[in-house]
Amino acid sequence: FEFDSSWTLTAYTKRSITATSVGRQILGDAFPKQHVYTKANFVRAPEKDCLFIEYINPEDYEDDSDYDEPPSPSRDSPVVMHRGPNGGSLSYFGFANDLDV
């Protein structure tokens, strides 16, 4: 098994998250279509390895004069998975609280 991906633990925090396109392919309907608020250990990984990204609600920034537009979501994810080119996979699951999904 080859693991050439660079993962870095970045934060233990609470964030709203939503599934990425890769996450939807893998999880299907097992995760809500809307965002959820969760406490987790987040990992910075290549986009192709991330099953979730931070959800940024644009309405939260409408009346904030410090922002012309909402900030970009963090690239960190509580669930990452790397698939080896010759088979096999390595996953990290960082949720710290129960999710009602």
N, C-alpha and C positions, 0 to 999 in steps of 0.2 A: 504494500500500500504506500503510495506516494502522497505526502502532504506538503505541498509547496505554498500553501496559503499563509498569510500573516494575520493572526488574530491577536488582539490586545484587549485585556479587561480594561474598561474605561470608567464605569460608574456603578454604584449600588444606589439606585434612586427610584423615584416614582415618575412615570411618564404615561401619556396616552400613546398607544401604538395601534398600527393597522398592518394587515398582511401585505407583503410585496407580491408581485406577480408570481415569483417562485414559490412563496408561501401558499398562495391560492392553488397552484398546480399540485403541490404536495399535500396540503391539508384539505383541499376542497371546501366542503361546508362544515368542517369540524371546528372552524373558528368563525366568530360573528363577522358579518360583512361590514359592520360599522366598527369604529375604533373602541378600544377598551382601555381603562386606566389600570395600571399594574405597577407593582413594586418588583424589581428584578435586578439581577447583575447583568449589566450590558456589556457587549463585546463589539469592538470595532473590527469589521472584517470586510473583505471585498464584497461588493454589491451582490454578486452571483451566489454568495454563500448565506446571505441574510434572508430569513423567512419573514421578518417584521421590520418596520421602520417607525420612527416617531411620527405621531399624528399631530399636525399643526392645524388648529381651527382658525381659518381666516377671520372669522367674526371676533375673535379675541383681540385682534389688532386694528379693527376698523377705527376706533376712536383714540388710538395711541399716536400722538404726534411724533414719537421717536421712530416710527416705522412708516415708510412709504408703501411697503408691502410686507406680508408676513415673512418671518425668517425661514430659511431652508431647514427641513427636518434634520435632526442628528442622524448620522450614518450608523449609529450604534443599534444593535439588535439583541434582544434577550434569547433568541433562538437562532443558531447558525448551524449550517451543515455543509460539509465539503465532501464531494463525491470524487473518488480517485479515478484517474483516466483508465485504469485497468480493472476497475471494480472496487468495491468496498466504500465505506463512508465513515466519517467522523462527525459527531454532532455535539453541540453544547446546548443545554436547556437551563436557563438562568432565572426562571420565575421563582419568586420568594413568597408569593401569596396565592391563595386559591383563586381560580378564575371561574366564574359562573358562566361557562360556555356550553 
